[in-house]
């Protein structure tokens, strides 16, 4: 006959091992969750800094869609450059407005993004850049809820309109050229899913 004390101690040891494993797994899951939350918070901050987007729902959606800060920089800057070049020329005020918007978005002088932007402000980018932006943005908008899409649209159009208004007109009349209005409309309709 088995010794009840030995059986009880084996059973108790097995129970203790099970409990240890349970809490070890639980602690690991909590630690993983904490790390994921921290990475998400850091990514939101990076996206907000680069894109000037402050809507938490939009930022969270961008993270869920695995959109990185470099992609967001392109999403945010391509429309500004397109508006600045809409009438075929880019003047100093438009250039300054685009660079100011980029700086406000955290794109530092000397960064790769700033260097690329600077080249776009010297030589008009290929129209395929805007087409690529439209294609990507339509796909992105198709994965966003209407409020998220509208938040992103608002932020981008607000900055694009500021660039358009930066240069034109006389005494405040005709500040935005017809070509710039057309480009703003093109940008706006890109957000329609």
URUR-V479153 format. One record per residue. N is the residue number from 1. RES is the residue in one small letter. NEAR is the number of other C-alpha atoms within 10 Angstrom. D_CENTER is the distance of its C-alpha to the mean C-alpha in whole Angstrom. Layout:
BEGIN
<<N | RES | NEAR | D_CENTER> <N | RES | NEAR | D_CENTER>>
END
This chain:
BEGIN
<<1 | x | 3 | 71> <2 | x | 6 | 67> <3 | x | 7 | 67> <4 | x | 9 | 65> <5 | x | 9 | 64> <6 | x | 10 | 62> <7 | x | 11 | 61> <8 | x | 11 | 59> <9 | x | 11 | 58> <10 | x | 12 | 56> <11 | x | 12 | 55> <12 | x | 12 | 54> <13 | x | 12 | 52> <14 | x | 12 | 50> <15 | x | 12 | 49> <16 | x | 12 | 48> <17 | x | 12 | 46> <18 | x | 12 | 44> <19 | x | 12 | 43> <20 | x | 12 | 42> <21 | x | 12 | 40> <22 | x | 12 | 39> <23 | x | 12 | 37> <24 | x | 12 | 36> <25 | x | 12 | 34> <26 | x | 12 | 33> <27 | x | 12 | 32> <28 | x | 12 | 30> <29 | x | 12 | 28> <30 | x | 12 | 28> <31 | x | 12 | 27> <32 | x | 12 | 24> <33 | x | 12 | 23> <34 | x | 12 | 23> <35 | x | 12 | 21> <36 | x | 12 | 18> <37 | x | 12 | 18> <38 | x | 12 | 18> <39 | x | 12 | 15> <40 | x | 16 | 13> <41 | x | 15 | 13> <42 | x | 12 | 13> <43 | x | 19 | 9> <44 | x | 24 | 8> <45 | x | 18 | 10> <46 | x | 19 | 8> <47 | x | 26 | 5> <48 | x | 20 | 7> <49 | x | 19 | 9> <50 | x | 26 | 7> <51 | x | 28 | 6> <52 | x | 23 | 8> <53 | x | 21 | 7> <54 | x | 16 | 10> <55 | x | 15 | 11> <56 | x | 14 | 11> <57 | x | 15 | 11> <58 | x | 21 | 8> <59 | x | 25 | 7> <60 | x | 17 | 9> <61 | x | 18 | 9> <62 | x | 22 | 6> <63 | x | 17 | 8> <64 | x | 11 | 11> <65 | x | 12 | 10> <66 | x | 10 | 10> <67 | x | 15 | 6> <68 | x | 15 | 7> <69 | x | 20 | 6> <70 | x | 15 | 8> <71 | x | 17 | 7> <72 | x | 19 | 4> <73 | x | 22 | 7> <74 | x | 17 | 9> <75 | x | 19 | 7> <76 | x | 25 | 8> <77 | x | 24 | 11> <78 | x | 22 | 13> <79 | x | 27 | 14> <80 | x | 30 | 15> <81 | x | 24 | 17> <82 | x | 24 | 18> <83 | x | 28 | 20> <84 | x | 30 | 21> <85 | x | 23 | 23> <86 | x | 20 | 24> <87 | x | 15 | 28> <88 | x | 11 | 28> <89 | x | 11 | 28> <90 | x | 18 | 26> <91 | x | 13 | 28> <92 | x | 11 | 27> <93 | x | 16 | 26> <94 | x | 24 | 23> <95 | x | 22 | 22> <96 | x | 15 | 23> <97 | x | 22 | 20> <98 | x | 27 | 18> <99 | x | 23 | 18> <100 | x | 14 | 18> <101 | x | 21 | 15> <102 | x | 24 | 13> <103 | x | 16 | 15> <104 | x | 14 | 14> <105 | x | 20 | 10> <106 | x | 18 | 12> <107 | x | 21 | 13> <108 | x | 15 | 16> <109 | x | 13 | 19> <110 | x | 9 | 21> <111 | x | 10 | 17> <112 | x | 12 | 17> <113 | x | 18 | 14> <114 | x | 18 | 16> <115 | x | 14 | 19> <116 | x | 12 | 18> <117 | x | 21 | 17> <118 | x | 15 | 20> <119 | x | 12 | 22> <120 | x | 17 | 20> <121 | x | 22 | 22> <122 | x | 10 | 25> <123 | x | 11 | 25> <124 | x | 16 | 24> <125 | x | 16 | 21> <126 | x | 9 | 23> <127 | x | 9 | 22> <128 | x | 9 | 21> <129 | x | 14 | 18> <130 | x | 18 | 17> <131 | x | 11 | 18> <132 | x | 12 | 16> <133 | x | 20 | 13> <134 | x | 20 | 15> <135 | x | 12 | 16> <136 | x | 15 | 12> <137 | x | 19 | 11> <138 | x | 16 | 14> <139 | x | 13 | 14> <140 | x | 17 | 11> <141 | x | 19 | 12> <142 | x | 14 | 15> <143 | x | 16 | 14> <144 | x | 18 | 13> <145 | x | 13 | 15> <146 | x | 14 | 16> <147 | x | 12 | 15> <148 | x | 20 | 12> <149 | x | 21 | 12> <150 | x | 16 | 14> <151 | x | 18 | 12> <152 | x | 24 | 9> <153 | x | 18 | 12> <154 | x | 15 | 13> <155 | x | 16 | 11> <156 | x | 22 | 11> <157 | x | 18 | 15> <158 | x | 12 | 16> <159 | x | 20 | 15> <160 | x | 28 | 16> <161 | x | 18 | 19> <162 | x | 17 | 20> <163 | x | 28 | 20> <164 | x | 27 | 22> <165 | x | 21 | 24> <166 | x | 20 | 25> <167 | x | 20 | 27> <168 | x | 18 | 30> <169 | x | 12 | 32> <170 | x | 8 | 36> <171 | x | 7 | 36> <172 | x | 9 | 33> <173 | x | 8 | 34> <174 | x | 11 | 32> <175 | x | 15 | 29> <176 | x | 21 | 27> <177 | x | 16 | 29> <178 | x | 12 | 29> <179 | x | 16 | 27> <180 | x | 24 | 24> <181 | x | 16 | 25> <182 | x | 15 | 25> <183 | x | 22 | 22> <184 | x | 22 | 20> <185 | x | 12 | 21> <186 | x | 15 | 20> <187 | x | 24 | 17> <188 | x | 15 | 17> <189 | x | 13 | 19> <190 | x | 17 | 16> <191 | x | 20 | 15> <192 | x | 14 | 18> <193 | x | 14 | 18>>
END
